[in-house]
Amino acid sequence: MLQHILMVAVGGAFGSLCRYGLSMGVYSLLGREFPWGTAFVNLVGCFLFGLVWVMAEEKNMIPEEYRILILVGFLGGLTTFSTFVFESSGLIHHGDWLRFGLNVMAQNILGLMALYLGFSLGRLL
């Protein structure tokens, strides 16, 4: 268990550093009028999650002990959006359109509400 925790921590640290570097690089190229850096990182993360998942689960090219490092640690540090999209696609794959819709709406709408609630609380303190 400790080994898994360390793998998540190390992967997460590298993923976070990559997120910062990539997004700052994109912002320096395209400006900050639109969240280009975040969008880029989220899309790259989704692509990499899909690629790594197939290489690990279907093609058995990535040993099981490294999957937690890459999928949970690195890609979790790079972007949790990739996990959100992957889990949502699982609901589509199983034909559970109601839960898919609820998941997408709830996480986006409630996420925005939670963000603004945090803003409000922070401003009160």
MODELLER restraints for C-alpha pairs under 7 A, 6 or more apart:
rsr = mdl.restraints
at = mdl.atoms
rsr.add(forms.Gaussian(group=physical.xy_distance, feature=features.Distance(at['CA:7:A'], at['CA:68:A']), mean=6.90, stdev=0.5))
rsr.add(forms.Gaussian(group=physical.xy_distance, feature=features.Distance(at['CA:7:A'], at['CA:69:A']), mean=4.92, stdev=0.5))
rsr.add(forms.Gaussian(group=physical.xy_distance, feature=features.Distance(at['CA:7:A'], at['CA:73:A']), mean=6.67, stdev=0.5))
rsr.add(forms.Gaussian(group=physical.xy_distance, feature=features.Distance(at['CA:8:A'], at['CA:68:A']), mean=6.51, stdev=0.5))
rsr.add(forms.Gaussian(group=physical.xy_distance, feature=features.Distance(at['CA:8:A'], at['CA:69:A']), mean=5.33, stdev=0.5))
rsr.add(forms.Gaussian(group=physical.xy_distance, feature=features.Distance(at['CA:8:A'], at['CA:72:A']), mean=6.21, stdev=0.5))
rsr.add(forms.Gaussian(group=physical.xy_distance, feature=features.Distance(at['CA:8:A'], at['CA:73:A']), mean=3.97, stdev=0.5))
rsr.add(forms.Gaussian(group=physical.xy_distance, feature=features.Distance(at['CA:9:A'], at['CA:73:A']), mean=6.26, stdev=0.5))
rsr.add(forms.Gaussian(group=physical.xy_distance, feature=features.Distance(at['CA:10:A'], at['CA:73:A']), mean=6.87, stdev=0.5))
rsr.add(forms.Gaussian(group=physical.xy_distance, feature=features.Distance(at['CA:11:A'], at['CA:69:A']), mean=5.26, stdev=0.5))
rsr.add(forms.Gaussian(group=physical.xy_distance, feature=features.Distance(at['CA:11:A'], at['CA:70:A']), mean=6.31, stdev=0.5))
rsr.add(forms.Gaussian(group=physical.xy_distance, feature=features.Distance(at['CA:11:A'], at['CA:73:A']), mean=4.05, stdev=0.5))
rsr.add(forms.Gaussian(group=physical.xy_distance, feature=features.Distance(at['CA:11:A'], at['CA:74:A']), mean=3.99, stdev=0.5))
rsr.add(forms.Gaussian(group=physical.xy_distance, feature=features.Distance(at['CA:12:A'], at['CA:73:A']), mean=4.21, stdev=0.5))
rsr.add(forms.Gaussian(group=physical.xy_distance, feature=features.Distance(at['CA:12:A'], at['CA:74:A']), mean=4.64, stdev=0.5))
rsr.add(forms.Gaussian(group=physical.xy_distance, feature=features.Distance(at['CA:12:A'], at['CA:76:A']), mean=6.23, stdev=0.5))
rsr.add(forms.Gaussian(group=physical.xy_distance, feature=features.Distance(at['CA:12:A'], at['CA:77:A']), mean=4.17, stdev=0.5))
rsr.add(forms.Gaussian(group=physical.xy_distance, feature=features.Distance(at['CA:13:A'], at['CA:77:A']), mean=6.53, stdev=0.5))
rsr.add(forms.Gaussian(group=physical.xy_distance, feature=features.Distance(at['CA:14:A'], at['CA:74:A']), mean=6.12, stdev=0.5))
rsr.add(forms.Gaussian(group=physical.xy_distance, feature=features.Distance(at['CA:15:A'], at['CA:74:A']), mean=4.30, stdev=0.5))
rsr.add(forms.Gaussian(group=physical.xy_distance, feature=features.Distance(at['CA:15:A'], at['CA:75:A']), mean=5.97, stdev=0.5))
rsr.add(forms.Gaussian(group=physical.xy_distance, feature=features.Distance(at['CA:15:A'], at['CA:77:A']), mean=4.30, stdev=0.5))
rsr.add(forms.Gaussian(group=physical.xy_distance, feature=features.Distance(at['CA:15:A'], at['CA:78:A']), mean=4.16, stdev=0.5))
rsr.add(forms.Gaussian(group=physical.xy_distance, feature=features.Distance(at['CA:16:A'], at['CA:77:A']), mean=4.64, stdev=0.5))
rsr.add(forms.Gaussian(group=physical.xy_distance, feature=features.Distance(at['CA:16:A'], at['CA:78:A']), mean=5.12, stdev=0.5))
rsr.add(forms.Gaussian(group=physical.xy_distance, feature=features.Distance(at['CA:18:A'], at['CA:78:A']), mean=6.45, stdev=0.5))
rsr.add(forms.Gaussian(group=physical.xy_distance, feature=features.Distance(at['CA:19:A'], at['CA:41:A']), mean=6.28, stdev=0.5))
rsr.add(forms.Gaussian(group=physical.xy_distance, feature=features.Distance(at['CA:19:A'], at['CA:78:A']), mean=4.97, stdev=0.5))
rsr.add(forms.Gaussian(group=physical.xy_distance, feature=features.Distance(at['CA:22:A'], at['CA:37:A']), mean=6.97, stdev=0.5))
rsr.add(forms.Gaussian(group=physical.xy_distance, feature=features.Distance(at['CA:22:A'], at['CA:41:A']), mean=6.80, stdev=0.5))
rsr.add(forms.Gaussian(group=physical.xy_distance, feature=features.Distance(at['CA:23:A'], at['CA:37:A']), mean=3.86, stdev=0.5))
rsr.add(forms.Gaussian(group=physical.xy_distance, feature=features.Distance(at['CA:23:A'], at['CA:38:A']), mean=5.93, stdev=0.5))
rsr.add(forms.Gaussian(group=physical.xy_distance, feature=features.Distance(at['CA:23:A'], at['CA:41:A']), mean=6.37, stdev=0.5))
rsr.add(forms.Gaussian(group=physical.xy_distance, feature=features.Distance(at['CA:24:A'], at['CA:37:A']), mean=6.49, stdev=0.5))
rsr.add(forms.Gaussian(group=physical.xy_distance, feature=features.Distance(at['CA:26:A'], at['CA:36:A']), mean=6.61, stdev=0.5))
rsr.add(forms.Gaussian(group=physical.xy_distance, feature=features.Distance(at['CA:26:A'], at['CA:37:A']), mean=5.07, stdev=0.5))
rsr.add(forms.Gaussian(group=physical.xy_distance, feature=features.Distance(at['CA:27:A'], at['CA:36:A']), mean=6.44, stdev=0.5))
rsr.add(forms.Gaussian(group=physical.xy_distance, feature=features.Distance(at['CA:27:A'], at['CA:37:A']), mean=5.46, stdev=0.5))
rsr.add(forms.Gaussian(group=physical.xy_distance, feature=features.Distance(at['CA:42:A'], at['CA:79:A']), mean=5.90, stdev=0.5))
rsr.add(forms.Gaussian(group=physical.xy_distance, feature=features.Distance(at['CA:42:A'], at['CA:81:A']), mean=5.93, stdev=0.5))
rsr.add(forms.Gaussian(group=physical.xy_distance, feature=features.Distance(at['CA:42:A'], at['CA:82:A']), mean=6.47, stdev=0.5))
rsr.add(forms.Gaussian(group=physical.xy_distance, feature=features.Distance(at['CA:45:A'], at['CA:75:A']), mean=6.30, stdev=0.5))
rsr.add(forms.Gaussian(group=physical.xy_distance, feature=features.Distance(at['CA:45:A'], at['CA:78:A']), mean=6.58, stdev=0.5))
rsr.add(forms.Gaussian(group=physical.xy_distance, feature=features.Distance(at['CA:45:A'], at['CA:79:A']), mean=6.03, stdev=0.5))
rsr.add(forms.Gaussian(group=physical.xy_distance, feature=features.Distance(at['CA:45:A'], at['CA:82:A']), mean=5.41, stdev=0.5))
rsr.add(forms.Gaussian(group=physical.xy_distance, feature=features.Distance(at['CA:46:A'], at['CA:82:A']), mean=4.30, stdev=0.5))
rsr.add(forms.Gaussian(group=physical.xy_distance, feature=features.Distance(at['CA:49:A'], at['CA:71:A']), mean=6.63, stdev=0.5))
rsr.add(forms.Gaussian(group=physical.xy_distance, feature=features.Distance(at['CA:49:A'], at['CA:75:A']), mean=6.96, stdev=0.5))
rsr.add(forms.Gaussian(group=physical.xy_distance, feature=features.Distance(at['CA:49:A'], at['CA:82:A']), mean=6.40, stdev=0.5))
rsr.add(forms.Gaussian(group=physical.xy_distance, feature=features.Distance(at['CA:55:A'], at['CA:61:A']), mean=5.31, stdev=0.5))
rsr.add(forms.Gaussian(group=physical.xy_distance, feature=features.Distance(at['CA:55:A'], at['CA:62:A']), mean=6.33, stdev=0.5))
rsr.add(forms.Gaussian(group=physical.xy_distance, feature=features.Distance(at['CA:56:A'], at['CA:62:A']), mean=4.66, stdev=0.5))
rsr.add(forms.Gaussian(group=physical.xy_distance, feature=features.Distance(at['CA:56:A'], at['CA:63:A']), mean=6.97, stdev=0.5))
rsr.add(forms.Gaussian(group=physical.xy_distance, feature=features.Distance(at['CA:88:A'], at['CA:100:A']), mean=5.81, stdev=0.5))
rsr.add(forms.Gaussian(group=physical.xy_distance, feature=features.Distance(at['CA:91:A'], at['CA:97:A']), mean=6.78, stdev=0.5))
rsr.add(forms.Gaussian(group=physical.xy_distance, feature=features.Distance(at['CA:91:A'], at['CA:99:A']), mean=6.82, stdev=0.5))
rsr.add(forms.Gaussian(group=physical.xy_distance, feature=features.Distance(at['CA:91:A'], at['CA:100:A']), mean=5.50, stdev=0.5))
rsr.add(forms.Gaussian(group=physical.xy_distance, feature=features.Distance(at['CA:92:A'], at['CA:100:A']), mean=6.40, stdev=0.5))
